[in-house]
Amino acid sequence: MSLEKLFSYGTLQYEAVQLSTFGRKLNGSPDVLCGYILSQLKINNPDVVAASGEAVHPILLPSGNKLDQIQGVVFDLSSKELELADQYEVADYKRISVTLFSGITAWVYVSI
């Protein structure tokens, strides 16, 4: 089974979100994404709010400045789990491929 890399900077790091979304606690390692800044997004999906316990989630915006750094965690997911992550994230997010500070290529959810 091939594994996908997913960089999380927000609620996908929460154990409760991982259990409700994937049915398991994920293992990950710290990493950094450069060239983005954090903003906030009001979540209107009641299932997502219930899973995270928060009505406002962080969202990434490209800054174009490599000195802007976002701390997060890289998780290994199956392709099916990546699809589940896509379902968890609301329509205001899109999944893109990025290269992290470590050199790892990973998926991340950013503002559309």
N, C-alpha and C positions, 0 to 999 in steps of 0.2 A: 504494500500500500504506500503510495507516495504521499508525502506530507506537504502541506501548504504552510507558509510563514505568514502570520498576521501580527502587525504592530498595533498594540492597543495603548491609547493614552487616556482612556476614560473608563466608562462603566463596564466594558468587557473584562476589566481587571477584577471586578467584584465577584466574590465566590457565589453569591446568590444569583447573579446574572448568568454565570457560567453553568451552574446547576440547572437553572430553568431553561437555558438555551441549548446546552450540549448534553446535559445529564451527567456531567462529570466536572471535576475541578481540573483546570488546565495547568500545565507546567510551562513556565516561561523564563526568559532571561532578560535583564535590563538592557535597554539600548536607547539610542537618541535619533530623532529625525531632525534634520537641518532644513532651513528654508521655509518654515511654517510658523504661524502664531496661533494661539488659542483664542477662540471666541466662545460664545454661549448660544445654545439653541433651546427654545422652549419646545418640549415634547408634548404632543397632543394625543399620542397613541396610549390608551389606558393600560394595555398589556406591557408596554415597554416601561412606563412609569411604575407599574406594580413590580416588575422584575428588578428595577434599579433602585426603587424607593425615592427617585428624584424626578422632578418635572422639568429640570433644566440640565442639559448635558453639554459637555465640551464638544466643540467642533473645530476642525483645523481649517485655516485659511492660508493660502500661499502668500509668503511675504517677499519672495525673491531675494532675501538676504540670508546667506548661508550662516551668518552669526546667530540668527534666531534658531533656538534649539528647543525641541519638545522631548521631555523625558517620557519613557514608556516601557512596555514589556513586549517582547516577541514571543508569540505562542506558536506551537506546532499544532496544526489542525488537519484532519482528513478533508478531502474534497467535499464530502457530505456536510461536515461541520462548518466549512466555509460557506456553504449554501445556507445553513441555519443562521450563521452570523449575518448574512445578507438579509434574511427575513427579519432578524431582530432590529437591524438599523432602519430608521424611518427614511422616507423618500428624500429628505433634505441632504442625505449623505450619498456619496458615490464611492465605490471602491477603486483605488488605483494602485499601481505597482510603483514602489519607491526603493531607493538604495539607502539603507540606514548608515549611521556613522561607522558601525562595525564592518560595513561592506556587504552585509546580508541584504538580499533582495526580498522584500516582503510586501504584502498587501496592507493598505491602510485606508480608513474611511475619512474622506475630506468633504468639505462643503461643495455642493453642486454648482 
